[in-house]
Structures are given as C-alpha cells and as structure tokens.
Amino acid sequence: MLVEFRVKNFRSIREEQCLSFVASSDNLHQETHCLETGKPGIARLLRSAVIYGANASGKSNLIYALMTMQQLVLNSTRLLEAQFREHYTPFLLDSDSRQTPTQFEITLIIGELRYQYGFSFDAERIHGEWLLVYHSSKAQHWFEYHYNPDIGKNEWERFSVYFKGEKKGQRELWKASTSVRSLFLTQAAQSNSLQLHPLFNWFANDLTIFSTQAPVNLLPTLHRLEEPQYKEWVLRLMNAADIHISDIRVESRKGQQFEFKFEPGKAPELNSFDGDMPVIEFGHKTSDNQEQWFDARFESFGTLRLLSYAAPLLDALENGKLIVVDEFDTSLHPLLTRYILRMLHNPSLSTKGAQMWMTTHDTSLLDPYLIRRDQVWFVEKKKDQSTEFYALMDFSPRKNEAIERGYLQGRYGAIPFLNDFLF
C-alpha cells in the first residue's frame, strides 16, 4: 500500500512535493474509503486520491516522476549511458536546479513491513540511495550511501544487522557490483536478495501507470478473456457503462509485424516478419436477436479506453495493487468514473487493499457522498513556473462545504486564469 511519494527537482517540480495517502481523523466514509494498517503513526490509508489543476500546471509530472522511479528501479543495471541520461529532466528555469540532482522517495507498506526508499541522481550518476525499514515505530537503516565529489566515490553507511545476505560477504559483493549509474536495490534484488524482493517486486508487479501519452493497450485485457469468469466481469463492466456489448472475442490472424533494432554505434534497423496478431471483435445484438460483430475500428475511443482499464482494475481488486491514471476522465462519462471509484471503495470487492491515484478535470467527483475531503489534492503553477501540490484539507473545509462550487469559483486555487481573447 502506498503511504506517500516525494519528488524534488523533476520537470516543473523544483521544491520537494509530497502526495500522501495517510487518512485524516475524519470519520466520514471511514469503513469504505480507508484501509486499516495496524501500524503505529499510520492507522489508516486512503483507497484513492484525486488531483485537480489547470492545464500545464504539472499534474502529470508527479505521475511521470513515479514512472521514472519505477523504470530506474527495474532497469538501472542494464541501461546504456545515453538511456540513463534521458531520465534526468530537472527544473530548467533557474541555474541552480539545472545542476542539482533529482530526488525521489516512496513509503510503502508491504506485508508486515513499512519501507521508506529513495535515491537521487543526475545525468552522470546515482548521487545517493537509502532504505529504512520499520518493523515497529523505530527505523532500521538497511543501507545508505551518498556520493562525495571531493574524493570521487560513494561513502557508505554500515549495513544494518537486520539486512543480511544469504551467504557470507554477499552484501559487499552487491555493493562492489553497483556501478555509478545503477541502483543498489536493483543490483541486490536481481542477485536474489530475498529481503529486497518484496520492495523490488512492488515496482515490478504491484504498480500500474496509465500515461496520457501512451497508446491504448488492450493486450492485458485480451490475454485474460479466455477465463470465463473474467470475461463475464468485463462484459458486466462494459454494460454497466451502457455500451451494450453482448460478447467479445479475440482471433489470432497472420500479419506483418515490424521491429526496430538499435545497437550502439550503428544506424537503426527496421526488420519485418510474419507473425500472429490478436484481433478483437465486439458483438452487438440486432433487433432480431442475432449477433453482429464489429472490429475495433467501429467502437468509440471511450469503449477501447475502458476495456484497457479492465484487466489492471480487476488485477488491482484481486491482488491489492496501485493504479495510477493520468486524466482518468478522458473519453469516459462522469457517471462511469464514479462507478469505478465506487468499486475501489467497496470493501467487499476490494478485499486486498487496492488503491487508485488519478488526475482529472471532472469536478463532479468533488461530491462528499463519493469521496472524502482528505482524498482531494490540487496542483498550481507558481510565479516562477514551478509546480506546487497542496491538499484540500489545508483549507480546513467544513463537512457540508460545497467543494465543487468553491473550486470553480477559485476558492482553493489550481484553476486557469482566463483573459479575454479577441479574434
């Protein structure tokens, strides 16, 4: 379960910003919208968080920051130097930030442990990395190091006695194998550190991110349509959205596929080959109760987008994962957005602690019958063009406050300032 995520000096984010899923003392919807942790200091976490802000205010950059952290954790040991450099995108509108490392830190509860993990980096190297683990309220510093430019190497703290290798000397071997552009977490987890597997696997398996720039990906859903129970659930979801799809089928057809091959020092190569391609078709009932099939070209973008969410959403509900969606309301009707949020908030459906973090412009979600006040966050661009995150709770809103109206009237900021424009 996500407790909080912090980022500093990334894209439009200059100063450290934090998104927290820690629930307030508010008892509204506590049984449905909150998750009990049993951990001291963090009694309850929220099942979802909704972020609002004007266009180009930086809402997406917090999501891109988490995506970048995920990519580096999973791939840092095999990135080429040029690939590593591409991940460093600091705040460029002041001279100091352009030369300062980016920093990420995430706090998670996985099983019985709370993990506080972070690292900093620039285009040249990892500048620091740390992991604190909490069995109780007291932290165990499993590992930590920071780069010292005066001596040109990393200075390591002593490993915690609670962090052990499976064999004698293994921790030192992982340390020696960690290059300047790779993370110790990645190196140790890929070298079979059993203690670090839960944290590494969370990034690999328990975090699903939907970016607005990524194309609609139906493959996760298509791969599970052979399961009768899953297919029935997908059809129920589609028809709950009033889309009227009676059946879905996937056929494998021969087709030409293309592959780009990149090698350092060589021009890119484009290779083509014949292979099996999944083709999805949607069944609709005719007036005489016959099945008429249409391929994806004839379905709306909203239908395809909802279908792309189906597998990750069910996976999150079944296994307690985190779904992060940028501009969740794109091509989805507001009532459908509300329907999906209610699913996440339903303890009888979401039994494993699934969570969702979304950005949206749909102000109809600012409804006290749908979400709690501590689930709402705002993003605003300051005068220096840097991004600032803040919570609705910072304004101490009343329980009966008309939040949607207050937001549209500018009471909480995070709205565009529109000037008259003459053609």
C-alpha positions as CSV (number, residue, x, y, z in Angstrom):
1,M,0.0,0.0,0.0
2,L,1.2,3.5,-0.9
3,V,1.8,5.7,2.1
4,E,3.4,8.7,0.3
5,F,5.5,9.7,-2.6
6,R,8.0,12.6,-2.6
7,V,9.8,14.2,-5.6
8,K,12.3,17.1,-5.9
9,N,13.7,18.9,-9.0
10,F,11.9,17.0,-11.7
11,R,10.5,18.7,-14.8
12,S,8.2,21.5,-13.5
13,I,8.7,20.4,-9.8
14,R,11.5,22.4,-8.2
15,E,11.0,22.2,-4.4
16,E,10.1,18.9,-2.8
17,Q,6.5,18.0,-3.3
18,C,4.6,15.2,-1.5
19,L,1.4,13.3,-2.2
20,S,0.2,11.5,0.9
21,F,-2.3,8.7,1.2
22,V,-2.4,8.9,5.0
23,A,-6.0,9.4,6.1
24,S,-7.0,12.3,8.4
25,S,-9.0,11.8,11.6
26,D,-12.2,12.5,9.7
27,N,-14.6,9.6,10.2
28,L,-16.7,10.2,7.0
29,H,-16.8,7.0,4.9
30,Q,-14.1,5.6,7.1
31,E,-15.3,2.0,6.7
32,T,-15.3,2.1,2.9
33,H,-12.8,4.7,1.8
34,C,-10.0,3.8,4.3
35,L,-7.6,0.9,4.8
36,E,-6.6,-0.2,8.3
37,T,-2.8,-0.7,8.5
38,G,-2.3,-1.7,12.1
39,K,0.9,0.4,12.1
40,P,1.8,3.0,14.7
41,G,1.5,6.5,13.5
42,I,-0.3,5.4,10.3
43,A,-3.6,4.0,11.5
44,R,-5.4,4.3,8.2
45,L,-4.6,4.9,4.5
46,L,-6.9,6.1,1.8
47,R,-8.0,3.9,-1.0
48,S,-7.8,6.7,-3.6
49,A,-6.6,10.2,-4.3
50,V,-7.9,12.7,-6.8
51,I,-5.8,15.6,-8.2
52,Y,-7.1,18.7,-9.8
53,G,-5.3,21.6,-11.5
54,A,-5.2,23.8,-14.6
55,N,-3.7,22.6,-17.8
56,A,0.1,22.7,-17.8
57,S,0.2,23.1,-14.0
58,G,2.2,20.0,-13.5
59,K,-0.3,17.3,-12.5
60,S,1.1,14.8,-15.0
61,N,4.7,15.5,-13.8
62,L,4.1,13.9,-10.5
63,I,3.0,10.7,-12.3
64,Y,6.0,10.9,-14.7
65,A,8.2,11.1,-11.6
66,L,6.8,7.9,-10.3
67,M,7.1,6.3,-13.8
68,T,10.8,7.4,-13.9
69,M,11.4,6.0,-10.4
70,Q,9.8,2.7,-11.4
71,Q,11.9,2.5,-14.6
72,L,15.2,3.1,-12.8
73,V,14.4,0.6,-10.1
74,L,13.6,-2.1,-12.7
75,N,16.2,-1.3,-15.3
76,S,19.1,0.7,-13.9
77,T,21.6,-2.2,-14.1
78,R,21.1,-2.6,-17.9
79,L,20.6,1.0,-19.1
80,L,23.1,2.4,-21.6
81,E,24.7,5.7,-20.6
82,A,22.5,7.6,-23.1
83,Q,19.4,5.9,-21.8
84,F,20.3,6.8,-18.2
85,R,20.8,10.4,-19.1
86,E,17.4,10.7,-20.6
87,H,15.8,10.0,-17.2
88,Y,17.4,13.2,-15.8
89,T,15.0,16.1,-16.5
90,P,15.5,18.7,-13.8
91,F,13.7,22.0,-13.4
92,L,15.4,24.2,-16.1
93,L,14.1,27.6,-15.3
94,D,16.8,28.5,-12.8
95,S,20.6,28.0,-13.0
96,D,20.9,26.1,-9.6
97,S,18.3,23.5,-10.4
98,R,19.8,22.7,-13.7
99,Q,22.9,21.4,-11.9
100,T,21.1,19.8,-8.9
101,P,20.2,16.1,-8.7
102,T,16.6,14.9,-8.9
103,Q,15.4,13.1,-5.8
104,F,12.6,10.5,-5.4
105,E,11.4,8.9,-2.2
106,I,8.5,6.5,-1.6
107,T,7.0,5.0,1.5
108,L,5.1,1.7,1.2
109,I,3.5,-0.9,3.5
110,I,4.2,-4.4,2.1
111,G,3.1,-7.3,4.2
112,E,4.1,-6.5,7.8
113,L,6.8,-4.0,7.0
114,R,6.9,-0.3,6.2
115,Y,9.6,0.6,3.6
116,Q,11.0,4.1,3.1
117,Y,13.1,4.1,0.0
118,G,14.7,6.8,-2.1
119,F,17.5,7.9,-4.3
120,S,19.0,11.0,-6.0
121,F,20.7,11.2,-9.4
122,D,21.7,13.4,-12.3
123,A,22.8,12.8,-15.8
124,E,26.1,11.3,-14.8
125,R,25.5,9.0,-11.8
126,I,23.4,8.0,-8.8
127,H,24.2,10.5,-6.0
128,G,22.6,8.7,-3.1
129,E,20.4,5.8,-2.2
130,W,18.8,4.8,1.1
131,L,16.3,2.3,2.6
132,L,14.7,2.5,6.0
133,V,12.6,-0.4,7.2
134,Y,10.1,-0.3,10.1
135,H,9.1,-3.4,12.0
136,S,7.7,-1.1,14.6
137,S,7.9,2.7,15.2
138,K,11.8,2.6,15.1
139,A,13.6,2.6,11.8
140,Q,16.2,0.1,10.7
141,H,18.7,1.7,8.3
142,W,19.2,-1.3,6.0
143,F,21.6,0.6,3.7
144,E,22.5,4.1,2.7
145,Y,25.3,5.8,0.7
146,H,26.0,9.3,-0.8
147,Y,28.5,10.4,-3.4
148,N,31.3,12.6,-2.2
149,P,32.6,14.7,-5.1
150,D,35.7,15.7,-3.1
151,I,37.0,12.1,-3.1
152,G,35.2,11.0,-6.2
153,K,33.4,7.9,-4.8
154,N,30.5,6.9,-2.7
155,E,30.6,7.0,1.1
156,W,28.6,4.1,2.6
157,E,27.0,3.8,6.0
158,R,27.4,0.5,7.7
159,F,24.8,-2.1,6.7
160,S,22.1,-2.8,9.3
161,V,22.5,-6.0,11.2
162,Y,18.8,-6.7,10.2
163,F,19.8,-6.6,6.5
164,K,21.6,-9.8,5.6
165,G,22.8,-11.6,2.5
166,E,22.0,-15.2,2.1
167,K,25.7,-16.0,2.0
168,K,28.7,-14.5,3.9
169,G,30.1,-11.5,2.1
170,Q,27.1,-11.2,-0.3
171,R,26.2,-7.7,0.8
172,E,29.8,-6.5,0.0
173,L,29.6,-8.2,-3.4
174,W,26.3,-6.5,-4.3
175,K,27.9,-3.2,-3.2
176,A,31.0,-3.7,-5.3
177,S,28.8,-4.7,-8.3
178,T,26.8,-1.5,-8.1
179,S,28.0,0.8,-10.9
180,V,27.8,4.6,-10.8
181,R,24.6,4.5,-12.9
182,S,22.9,1.6,-11.2
183,L,20.9,1.3,-8.0
184,F,21.9,-1.0,-5.2
185,L,18.3,-2.1,-4.8
186,T,18.2,-3.2,-8.5
187,Q,21.6,-5.0,-8.2
188,A,20.8,-6.8,-5.0
189,A,17.3,-7.8,-5.9
190,Q,18.5,-9.1,-9.3
191,S,21.2,-11.0,-7.4
192,N,18.5,-12.8,-5.4
193,S,18.4,-10.8,-2.2
194,L,15.3,-12.3,-0.5
195,Q,14.9,-9.4,1.8
196,L,14.7,-6.9,-1.0
197,H,12.5,-8.9,-3.3
198,P,9.2,-7.6,-1.8
199,L,10.2,-4.0,-2.5
200,F,11.6,-4.6,-5.9
201,N,8.5,-6.8,-6.8
202,W,6.2,-4.0,-5.8
203,F,7.7,-1.8,-8.5
204,A,7.6,-4.7,-11.0
205,N,4.2,-6.2,-10.3
206,D,2.1,-4.0,-8.0
207,L,2.3,-0.7,-9.7
208,T,0.4,0.1,-12.9
209,I,0.6,3.5,-14.5
210,F,-1.5,4.8,-17.4
211,S,0.1,7.9,-19.0
212,T,-1.9,10.1,-21.4
213,Q,0.9,9.9,-23.9
214,A,0.9,6.1,-24.0
215,P,-1.3,4.4,-26.7
216,V,-4.4,2.4,-25.5
217,N,-3.0,-1.0,-24.6
218,L,-5.6,-3.8,-24.9
219,L,-3.2,-6.7,-24.5
220,P,-3.5,-7.2,-20.7
221,T,-7.3,-7.5,-21.1
222,L,-7.2,-9.7,-24.2
223,H,-4.8,-12.1,-22.5
224,R,-7.4,-12.8,-19.8
225,L,-10.6,-13.0,-21.9
226,E,-10.1,-16.8,-22.2
227,E,-11.1,-17.0,-18.5
228,P,-14.9,-17.3,-18.4
229,Q,-15.4,-15.6,-15.1
230,Y,-13.1,-12.7,-16.1
231,K,-14.9,-12.3,-19.5
232,E,-18.2,-12.2,-17.7
233,W,-16.9,-9.5,-15.4
234,V,-15.6,-7.4,-18.3
235,L,-18.9,-7.7,-20.1
236,R,-20.7,-6.6,-16.9
237,L,-18.4,-3.6,-16.6
238,M,-18.9,-2.6,-20.2
239,N,-22.7,-2.9,-20.0
240,A,-22.7,-1.0,-16.7
241,A,-21.4,1.8,-18.8
242,D,-24.4,1.4,-21.1
243,I,-22.2,0.4,-24.0
244,H,-24.4,-2.6,-25.0
245,I,-21.7,-5.1,-25.9
246,S,-23.1,-8.7,-25.8
247,D,-19.9,-10.5,-26.4
248,I,-16.1,-10.1,-27.1
249,R,-13.9,-12.4,-29.0
250,V,-10.2,-12.4,-29.9
251,E,-8.9,-14.1,-33.0
252,S,-5.3,-14.7,-34.0
253,R,-4.6,-13.7,-37.5
254,K,-1.4,-13.7,-39.6
255,G,0.0,-10.3,-40.3
256,Q,3.2,-8.4,-40.9
257,Q,4.9,-7.1,-37.8
258,F,7.8,-4.6,-37.5
259,E,10.7,-4.4,-35.1
260,F,13.3,-1.7,-34.7
261,K,16.8,-2.9,-33.7
262,F,19.1,-0.4,-32.0
263,E,22.8,-1.1,-31.4
264,P,25.4,1.4,-30.2
265,G,27.4,3.0,-33.0
266,K,25.1,1.6,-35.7
267,A,22.2,3.0,-37.7
268,P,18.7,1.8,-36.5
269,E,17.5,-1.3,-38.5
270,L,13.9,-1.9,-39.3
271,N,13.0,-5.6,-39.6
272,S,9.7,-7.0,-40.7
273,F,8.4,-10.6,-40.2
274,D,5.1,-12.5,-40.4
275,G,3.5,-13.3,-37.1
276,D,0.2,-13.9,-35.3
277,M,-1.6,-10.8,-34.3
278,P,-4.6,-10.7,-31.9
279,V,-7.7,-9.1,-33.4
280,I,-10.5,-8.1,-31.1
281,E,-14.2,-8.1,-32.2
282,F,-17.2,-6.8,-30.4
283,G,-20.6,-8.5,-30.6
284,H,-23.9,-6.4,-30.6
285,K,-27.4,-7.9,-30.6
286,T,-29.5,-7.0,-33.6
287,S,-33.3,-6.3,-33.5
288,D,-34.0,-9.9,-34.4
289,N,-31.6,-11.2,-31.6
290,Q,-28.8,-12.1,-33.9
291,E,-25.1,-11.4,-33.2
292,Q,-23.5,-8.7,-35.3
293,W,-19.7,-8.5,-35.0
294,F,-17.6,-5.3,-35.3
295,D,-13.9,-4.9,-35.2
296,A,-12.2,-2.2,-33.0
297,R,-12.4,0.4,-35.8
298,F,-16.1,0.7,-35.2
299,E,-16.0,1.2,-31.5
300,S,-15.6,4.5,-29.7
301,F,-12.3,5.6,-28.2
302,G,-14.1,5.6,-24.8
303,T,-15.0,1.9,-25.2
304,L,-11.5,0.9,-26.0
305,R,-10.1,3.0,-23.2
306,L,-12.5,1.4,-20.7
307,L,-11.5,-2.0,-22.0
308,S,-7.8,-1.2,-21.5
309,Y,-8.5,-0.4,-17.8
310,A,-10.5,-3.6,-17.3
311,A,-7.6,-6.1,-16.7
312,P,-5.5,-3.8,-14.5
313,L,-8.5,-2.8,-12.5
314,L,-9.6,-6.4,-11.8
315,D,-6.0,-7.3,-11.1
316,A,-5.8,-4.5,-8.5
317,L,-9.0,-5.5,-6.9
318,E,-7.9,-9.2,-6.7
319,N,-4.4,-8.6,-5.5
320,G,-4.3,-5.2,-3.8
321,K,-2.3,-3.2,-6.3
322,L,-1.9,0.5,-7.1
323,I,-3.3,2.0,-10.3
324,V,-2.2,5.5,-11.3
325,V,-4.1,7.1,-14.2
326,D,-3.4,10.5,-15.8
327,E,-6.6,12.3,-16.9
328,F,-8.8,9.5,-15.9
329,D,-11.9,11.2,-17.2
330,T,-10.7,11.3,-20.8
331,S,-13.4,9.8,-23.0
332,L,-15.2,8.4,-20.0
333,H,-18.6,9.7,-18.9
334,P,-18.6,11.2,-15.4
335,L,-21.1,8.5,-14.1
336,L,-18.7,5.8,-15.3
337,T,-15.8,7.5,-13.5
338,R,-18.0,7.5,-10.3
339,Y,-18.9,3.8,-10.9
340,I,-15.2,2.8,-11.0
341,L,-14.4,4.8,-7.9
342,R,-17.2,3.1,-6.0
343,M,-15.8,-0.3,-7.0
344,L,-12.4,0.7,-5.5
345,H,-14.2,1.9,-2.3
346,N,-16.3,-1.2,-1.9
347,P,-14.6,-3.4,0.8
348,S,-16.5,-6.5,-0.4
349,L,-15.0,-6.1,-3.9
350,S,-11.6,-4.6,-3.0
351,T,-10.6,-7.0,-0.3
352,K,-6.8,-6.8,-0.7
353,G,-6.3,-3.0,-0.3
354,A,-6.3,-1.8,-3.9
355,Q,-5.6,1.9,-4.4
356,M,-6.0,4.4,-7.2
357,W,-4.4,7.8,-7.8
358,M,-5.8,9.9,-10.6
359,T,-5.6,13.3,-12.2
360,T,-8.8,14.7,-13.6
361,H,-10.8,17.8,-14.6
362,D,-14.1,16.2,-13.7
363,T,-15.3,18.5,-10.9
364,S,-18.5,16.4,-10.4
365,L,-16.3,14.0,-8.4
366,L,-16.0,16.7,-5.7
367,D,-19.0,15.2,-4.0
368,P,-19.0,14.4,-0.2
369,Y,-21.1,11.3,-0.9
370,L,-18.4,10.0,-3.3
371,I,-15.0,11.0,-1.8
372,R,-13.7,12.3,1.5
373,R,-12.1,15.8,1.8
374,D,-8.7,14.3,2.5
375,Q,-8.7,12.5,-0.9
376,V,-8.6,15.8,-2.8
377,W,-5.4,17.4,-3.9
378,F,-4.6,20.5,-6.0
379,V,-1.8,21.5,-8.3
380,E,-0.9,25.1,-9.1
381,K,1.9,26.7,-11.1
382,K,3.7,29.5,-9.1
383,K,5.0,32.8,-10.5
384,D,8.4,31.2,-11.1
385,Q,6.6,28.5,-13.2
386,S,7.4,25.7,-10.7
387,T,4.7,23.3,-9.5
388,E,3.2,23.3,-6.1
389,F,1.0,20.4,-4.6
390,Y,-1.3,21.0,-1.7
391,A,-4.3,19.3,-0.1
392,L,-7.9,20.4,0.2
393,M,-7.5,19.8,3.9
394,D,-5.1,22.8,4.1
395,F,-8.2,25.0,3.8
396,S,-10.0,23.3,6.7
397,P,-13.2,22.8,4.7
398,R,-16.4,22.3,6.6
399,K,-18.1,18.9,6.3
400,N,-21.0,20.4,4.4
401,E,-19.0,22.7,2.2
402,A,-19.8,22.8,-1.5
403,I,-16.4,21.9,-2.7
404,E,-17.1,21.7,-6.4
405,R,-18.6,25.2,-6.4
406,G,-15.8,26.5,-4.3
407,Y,-13.2,25.1,-6.6
408,L,-14.8,26.5,-9.7
409,Q,-15.0,29.9,-8.0
410,G,-11.3,29.8,-7.3
411,R,-11.5,29.4,-3.5
412,Y,-8.8,26.8,-3.5
413,G,-6.7,28.0,-6.5
414,A,-5.5,25.5,-9.1
415,I,-7.7,26.9,-11.8
416,P,-6.7,28.7,-15.0
417,F,-6.8,32.5,-15.2
418,L,-8.6,33.2,-18.4
419,N,-8.2,36.5,-20.3
420,D,-10.5,37.9,-23.0
421,F,-9.2,36.9,-26.4
422,L,-10.2,38.7,-29.5
423,F,-10.1,37.1,-32.9
